[in-house]
Amino acid sequence: MEIHDPKGLTHENNVEVLFSGNPLLVPETAYEWSYGAVYSPRWIKGLTMSADWWHIDLRNAGGDVGPQFIVDHESEFPGFVIRDATGEIKRVLDRVLNISQAIVEGLDYEAIYTLDSGIFGRGDFGRLTGATVHITGQYEDDNILLTGSSKPTEPRSGPFLPSGNLAQFPEQGARKVAAWVTLDLIASYTFNLSPPAAAQVPGLAKDGGKNVKMQDGKEKNILPVSTAEYNPCGSRAWLNGTTITVGMQNVFDEDPPFVAGAFENNFDESLADIKGRFWYLQLKKRF
């Protein structure tokens, strides 16, 4: 890997880099809390609004800082940069480290309206969940990797920034990740057919015929009364209790915002995905 030696002792920039784990790692620890509220107004039937405020404090976060960063801050990583007798770099050890603490917090809010077609008094034509909007707000990129700063609390400083007037160009090298907004649509219909008229099974009785004593004292055998009914059958039986759902996620096929610090796929895998627009059909039967 090409490495620049700030001491100027390495004549060949192509240096061996060994990536490895670290038996001295300690577990990551996270402290988090959240508050939420849900409101469904009576004056708008089918509307549900919610808001959640969350806070996460992640400590001893694991990761690697990169071989060039290790060489640039060699005194802070003893034993990671191996030099020969002349001082030339022969190998750089890039081990996973407990490198930082991350504190993130944010507000999630959602409004969902479910339209019940039965309110119009013309039969039940299904349920329509109008739209769900997902919003991920703007946030800072992994600016420590972009600027080379050794101070996690000052990500907009570091050796990768231009050597000119930083007061005039304070954000050169550092950047923000743009907001990401997607729209989901879903509609469903549940068959709730009225039950057929009861029809008794002829000649079938639980106790058969019975002798009944008449008013004149004589007994008379009466015909058995059916105590069984036909079960619903055919297409009505299969359709009743069946729910058909059609949905589409990411209707406008919005790509996730570019993240320069995510070297693998150039997007933040913890908050976004690249599956794009897709639709689905769901069939559910309740027996």
Contacts in CASP RR format, 6 or more apart in sequence:
PFRMAT RR
TARGET T0000
AUTHOR 0000-0000-0000
METHOD contacts of the structure
MODEL  1
MEIHDPKGLTHENNVEVLFSGNPLLVPETAYEWSYGAVYSPRWIKGLTMS
ADWWHIDLRNAGGDVGPQFIVDHESEFPGFVIRDATGEIKRVLDRVLNIS
QAIVEGLDYEAIYTLDSGIFGRGDFGRLTGATVHITGQYEDDNILLTGSS
KPTEPRSGPFLPSGNLAQFPEQGARKVAAWVTLDLIASYTFNLSPPAAAQ
VPGLAKDGGKNVKMQDGKEKNILPVSTAEYNPCGSRAWLNGTTITVGMQN
VFDEDPPFVAGAFENNFDESLADIKGRFWYLQLKKRF
1 14 0 8 1.000
1 15 0 8 1.000
1 16 0 8 1.000
1 17 0 8 1.000
1 67 0 8 1.000
1 92 0 8 1.000
2 13 0 8 1.000
2 14 0 8 1.000
2 15 0 8 1.000
3 10 0 8 1.000
3 13 0 8 1.000
3 14 0 8 1.000
3 15 0 8 1.000
3 17 0 8 1.000
3 67 0 8 1.000
3 68 0 8 1.000
3 71 0 8 1.000
3 89 0 8 1.000
3 92 0 8 1.000
4 13 0 8 1.000
4 68 0 8 1.000
4 71 0 8 1.000
5 13 0 8 1.000
5 71 0 8 1.000
5 88 0 8 1.000
5 89 0 8 1.000
6 71 0 8 1.000
6 72 0 8 1.000
7 87 0 8 1.000
9 83 0 8 1.000
9 86 0 8 1.000
9 87 0 8 1.000
9 88 0 8 1.000
9 89 0 8 1.000
10 87 0 8 1.000
10 88 0 8 1.000
10 89 0 8 1.000
11 88 0 8 1.000
12 88 0 8 1.000
15 67 0 8 1.000
15 89 0 8 1.000
15 90 0 8 1.000
15 91 0 8 1.000
15 92 0 8 1.000
16 90 0 8 1.000
16 91 0 8 1.000
16 92 0 8 1.000
17 67 0 8 1.000
17 91 0 8 1.000
17 92 0 8 1.000
17 94 0 8 1.000
18 91 0 8 1.000
18 92 0 8 1.000
18 93 0 8 1.000
18 94 0 8 1.000
19 64 0 8 1.000
19 94 0 8 1.000
19 95 0 8 1.000
20 93 0 8 1.000
20 94 0 8 1.000
20 95 0 8 1.000
20 96 0 8 1.000
21 95 0 8 1.000
21 96 0 8 1.000
22 95 0 8 1.000
22 96 0 8 1.000
22 97 0 8 1.000
25 62 0 8 1.000
25 96 0 8 1.000
25 97 0 8 1.000
25 98 0 8 1.000
26 60 0 8 1.000
26 98 0 8 1.000
27 60 0 8 1.000
28 58 0 8 1.000
28 59 0 8 1.000
28 60 0 8 1.000
28 61 0 8 1.000
28 62 0 8 1.000
28 98 0 8 1.000
29 58 0 8 1.000
29 59 0 8 1.000
29 60 0 8 1.000
30 56 0 8 1.000
30 57 0 8 1.000
30 58 0 8 1.000
30 59 0 8 1.000
31 56 0 8 1.000
31 57 0 8 1.000
31 59 0 8 1.000
32 54 0 8 1.000
32 55 0 8 1.000
32 56 0 8 1.000
32 57 0 8 1.000
33 54 0 8 1.000
33 55 0 8 1.000
34 52 0 8 1.000
34 53 0 8 1.000
34 54 0 8 1.000
34 55 0 8 1.000
35 52 0 8 1.000
35 53 0 8 1.000
36 50 0 8 1.000
36 51 0 8 1.000
36 52 0 8 1.000
36 53 0 8 1.000
37 50 0 8 1.000
37 51 0 8 1.000
38 48 0 8 1.000
38 49 0 8 1.000
38 50 0 8 1.000
39 48 0 8 1.000
39 49 0 8 1.000
39 50 0 8 1.000
40 46 0 8 1.000
40 47 0 8 1.000
40 48 0 8 1.000
40 49 0 8 1.000
41 47 0 8 1.000
41 49 0 8 1.000
44 113 0 8 1.000
45 116 0 8 1.000
45 119 0 8 1.000
46 113 0 8 1.000
46 114 0 8 1.000
46 115 0 8 1.000
46 116 0 8 1.000
47 111 0 8 1.000
47 112 0 8 1.000
47 113 0 8 1.000
48 111 0 8 1.000
48 112 0 8 1.000
48 113 0 8 1.000
48 114 0 8 1.000
49 109 0 8 1.000
49 110 0 8 1.000
49 111 0 8 1.000
49 112 0 8 1.000
50 109 0 8 1.000
50 110 0 8 1.000
50 111 0 8 1.000
51 107 0 8 1.000
51 108 0 8 1.000
51 109 0 8 1.000
51 110 0 8 1.000
52 107 0 8 1.000
52 108 0 8 1.000
52 109 0 8 1.000
53 105 0 8 1.000
53 106 0 8 1.000
53 107 0 8 1.000
54 105 0 8 1.000
54 106 0 8 1.000
54 107 0 8 1.000
54 108 0 8 1.000
55 103 0 8 1.000
55 104 0 8 1.000
55 105 0 8 1.000
55 106 0 8 1.000
56 102 0 8 1.000
56 103 0 8 1.000
56 104 0 8 1.000
56 105 0 8 1.000
57 101 0 8 1.000
57 102 0 8 1.000
57 103 0 8 1.000
58 101 0 8 1.000
58 102 0 8 1.000
58 103 0 8 1.000
58 104 0 8 1.000
59 101 0 8 1.000
60 98 0 8 1.000
60 101 0 8 1.000
61 98 0 8 1.000
61 99 0 8 1.000
61 100 0 8 1.000
61 101 0 8 1.000
61 102 0 8 1.000
62 96 0 8 1.000
62 97 0 8 1.000
62 98 0 8 1.000
62 99 0 8 1.000
62 100 0 8 1.000
63 96 0 8 1.000
63 97 0 8 1.000
63 99 0 8 1.000
64 94 0 8 1.000
64 95 0 8 1.000
64 96 0 8 1.000
64 97 0 8 1.000
64 99 0 8 1.000
65 94 0 8 1.000
65 97 0 8 1.000
65 99 0 8 1.000
66 94 0 8 1.000
66 145 0 8 1.000
67 92 0 8 1.000
67 94 0 8 1.000
69 145 0 8 1.000
69 148 0 8 1.000
70 77 0 8 1.000
70 80 0 8 1.000
70 81 0 8 1.000
70 92 0 8 1.000
70 93 0 8 1.000
70 94 0 8 1.000
71 81 0 8 1.000
71 89 0 8 1.000
71 92 0 8 1.000
72 148 0 8 1.000
72 159 0 8 1.000
73 150 0 8 1.000
74 80 0 8 1.000
74 81 0 8 1.000
76 150 0 8 1.000
79 93 0 8 1.000
80 92 0 8 1.000
80 93 0 8 1.000
80 94 0 8 1.000
80 95 0 8 1.000
81 89 0 8 1.000
81 92 0 8 1.000
81 93 0 8 1.000
82 89 0 8 1.000
82 90 0 8 1.000
82 91 0 8 1.000
82 92 0 8 1.000
82 93 0 8 1.000
83 89 0 8 1.000
83 90 0 8 1.000
84 90 0 8 1.000
100 152 0 8 1.000
101 152 0 8 1.000
110 132 0 8 1.000
110 133 0 8 1.000
111 133 0 8 1.000
112 129 0 8 1.000
112 130 0 8 1.000
112 132 0 8 1.000
113 129 0 8 1.000
113 130 0 8 1.000
113 131 0 8 1.000
114 127 0 8 1.000
114 128 0 8 1.000
114 129 0 8 1.000
114 130 0 8 1.000
115 127 0 8 1.000
115 128 0 8 1.000
115 129 0 8 1.000
115 130 0 8 1.000
116 124 0 8 1.000
116 126 0 8 1.000
116 127 0 8 1.000
117 123 0 8 1.000
117 124 0 8 1.000
117 125 0 8 1.000
117 126 0 8 1.000
117 127 0 8 1.000
117 128 0 8 1.000
118 124 0 8 1.000
118 125 0 8 1.000
118 126 0 8 1.000
124 190 0 8 1.000
124 192 0 8 1.000
125 189 0 8 1.000
126 187 0 8 1.000
126 188 0 8 1.000
126 189 0 8 1.000
126 190 0 8 1.000
127 187 0 8 1.000
127 188 0 8 1.000
127 189 0 8 1.000
127 190 0 8 1.000
128 187 0 8 1.000
128 188 0 8 1.000
129 185 0 8 1.000
129 186 0 8 1.000
129 187 0 8 1.000
129 188 0 8 1.000
130 185 0 8 1.000
130 186 0 8 1.000
130 187 0 8 1.000
131 183 0 8 1.000
131 184 0 8 1.000
131 185 0 8 1.000
132 183 0 8 1.000
132 184 0 8 1.000
132 185 0 8 1.000
132 186 0 8 1.000
133 181 0 8 1.000
133 182 0 8 1.000
133 183 0 8 1.000
133 184 0 8 1.000
134 180 0 8 1.000
134 181 0 8 1.000
134 182 0 8 1.000
134 183 0 8 1.000
134 184 0 8 1.000
135 179 0 8 1.000
135 180 0 8 1.000
135 181 0 8 1.000
136 179 0 8 1.000
136 180 0 8 1.000
136 181 0 8 1.000
136 271 0 8 1.000
136 272 0 8 1.000
137 179 0 8 1.000
137 180 0 8 1.000
138 176 0 8 1.000
138 177 0 8 1.000
138 178 0 8 1.000
138 179 0 8 1.000
139 176 0 8 1.000
139 177 0 8 1.000
140 155 0 8 1.000
140 174 0 8 1.000
140 176 0 8 1.000
140 177 0 8 1.000
141 174 0 8 1.000
141 175 0 8 1.000
141 176 0 8 1.000
141 177 0 8 1.000
141 259 0 8 1.000
141 260 0 8 1.000
141 261 0 8 1.000
142 259 0 8 1.000
142 260 0 8 1.000
142 261 0 8 1.000
142 262 0 8 1.000
143 149 0 8 1.000
143 155 0 8 1.000
143 156 0 8 1.000
143 173 0 8 1.000
143 174 0 8 1.000
143 175 0 8 1.000
144 152 0 8 1.000
144 155 0 8 1.000
145 261 0 8 1.000
146 160 0 8 1.000
146 173 0 8 1.000
146 174 0 8 1.000
146 175 0 8 1.000
146 260 0 8 1.000
146 261 0 8 1.000
147 155 0 8 1.000
147 156 0 8 1.000
147 157 0 8 1.000
147 158 0 8 1.000
147 159 0 8 1.000
147 160 0 8 1.000
147 161 0 8 1.000
147 173 0 8 1.000
147 174 0 8 1.000
148 158 0 8 1.000
148 159 0 8 1.000
148 160 0 8 1.000
149 155 0 8 1.000
149 156 0 8 1.000
149 157 0 8 1.000
149 158 0 8 1.000
149 159 0 8 1.000
150 158 0 8 1.000
151 157 0 8 1.000
151 158 0 8 1.000
155 174 0 8 1.000
156 170 0 8 1.000
156 171 0 8 1.000
156 174 0 8 1.000
157 166 0 8 1.000
160 173 0 8 1.000
161 172 0 8 1.000
161 173 0 8 1.000
161 174 0 8 1.000
162 169 0 8 1.000
162 172 0 8 1.000
162 173 0 8 1.000
166 172 0 8 1.000
175 260 0 8 1.000
177 257 0 8 1.000
177 258 0 8 1.000
177 259 0 8 1.000
177 268 0 8 1.000
178 257 0 8 1.000
178 258 0 8 1.000
179 257 0 8 1.000
180 254 0 8 1.000
180 256 0 8 1.000
180 257 0 8 1.000
180 271 0 8 1.000
180 272 0 8 1.000
181 254 0 8 1.000
182 249 0 8 1.000
182 250 0 8 1.000
182 251 0 8 1.000
182 252 0 8 1.000
182 254 0 8 1.000
183 250 0 8 1.000
183 251 0 8 1.000
183 252 0 8 1.000
184 247 0 8 1.000
184 248 0 8 1.000
184 249 0 8 1.000
184 250 0 8 1.000
184 251 0 8 1.000
185 247 0 8 1.000
185 248 0 8 1.000
185 251 0 8 1.000
186 245 0 8 1.000
186 246 0 8 1.000
186 247 0 8 1.000
186 248 0 8 1.000
187 245 0 8 1.000
187 246 0 8 1.000
187 247 0 8 1.000
188 243 0 8 1.000
188 244 0 8 1.000
188 245 0 8 1.000
188 246 0 8 1.000
188 282 0 8 1.000
189 243 0 8 1.000
189 244 0 8 1.000
190 241 0 8 1.000
190 242 0 8 1.000
190 243 0 8 1.000
191 239 0 8 1.000
191 240 0 8 1.000
191 241 0 8 1.000
191 242 0 8 1.000
191 243 0 8 1.000
192 240 0 8 1.000
192 241 0 8 1.000
193 236 0 8 1.000
193 239 0 8 1.000
193 240 0 8 1.000
195 232 0 8 1.000
196 232 0 8 1.000
196 236 0 8 1.000
198 229 0 8 1.000
199 229 0 8 1.000
199 230 0 8 1.000
200 226 0 8 1.000
200 227 0 8 1.000
200 228 0 8 1.000
200 229 0 8 1.000
201 226 0 8 1.000
201 228 0 8 1.000
201 229 0 8 1.000
201 230 0 8 1.000
202 226 0 8 1.000
203 224 0 8 1.000
203 226 0 8 1.000
204 224 0 8 1.000
204 226 0 8 1.000
204 227 0 8 1.000
204 228 0 8 1.000
205 224 0 8 1.000
205 225 0 8 1.000
205 226 0 8 1.000
205 227 0 8 1.000
206 227 0 8 1.000
206 228 0 8 1.000
207 224 0 8 1.000
208 224 0 8 1.000
209 221 0 8 1.000
209 222 0 8 1.000
209 223 0 8 1.000
209 224 0 8 1.000
210 221 0 8 1.000
210 222 0 8 1.000
210 224 0 8 1.000
211 219 0 8 1.000
211 220 0 8 1.000
211 221 0 8 1.000
212 219 0 8 1.000
212 220 0 8 1.000
212 221 0 8 1.000
212 222 0 8 1.000
213 219 0 8 1.000
213 220 0 8 1.000
214 220 0 8 1.000
231 237 0 8 1.000
232 240 0 8 1.000
238 285 0 8 1.000
241 285 0 8 1.000
241 286 0 8 1.000
242 283 0 8 1.000
242 284 0 8 1.000
242 285 0 8 1.000
242 286 0 8 1.000
243 282 0 8 1.000
243 283 0 8 1.000
243 284 0 8 1.000
243 285 0 8 1.000
243 286 0 8 1.000
244 281 0 8 1.000
244 282 0 8 1.000
244 283 0 8 1.000
245 281 0 8 1.000
245 282 0 8 1.000
245 283 0 8 1.000
245 284 0 8 1.000
246 279 0 8 1.000
246 280 0 8 1.000
246 281 0 8 1.000
246 282 0 8 1.000
247 279 0 8 1.000
247 280 0 8 1.000
247 281 0 8 1.000
248 277 0 8 1.000
248 278 0 8 1.000
248 279 0 8 1.000
248 280 0 8 1.000
249 276 0 8 1.000
249 277 0 8 1.000
249 278 0 8 1.000
249 279 0 8 1.000
249 280 0 8 1.000
250 275 0 8 1.000
250 276 0 8 1.000
250 277 0 8 1.000
250 278 0 8 1.000
251 277 0 8 1.000
252 277 0 8 1.000
253 276 0 8 1.000
253 277 0 8 1.000
254 276 0 8 1.000
255 274 0 8 1.000
255 276 0 8 1.000
256 267 0 8 1.000
256 268 0 8 1.000
256 271 0 8 1.000
256 272 0 8 1.000
256 273 0 8 1.000
256 274 0 8 1.000
257 267 0 8 1.000
257 268 0 8 1.000
257 272 0 8 1.000
258 266 0 8 1.000
258 267 0 8 1.000
259 266 0 8 1.000
259 267 0 8 1.000
259 268 0 8 1.000
260 266 0 8 1.000
262 268 0 8 1.000
262 269 0 8 1.000
265 274 0 8 1.000
267 274 0 8 1.000
END
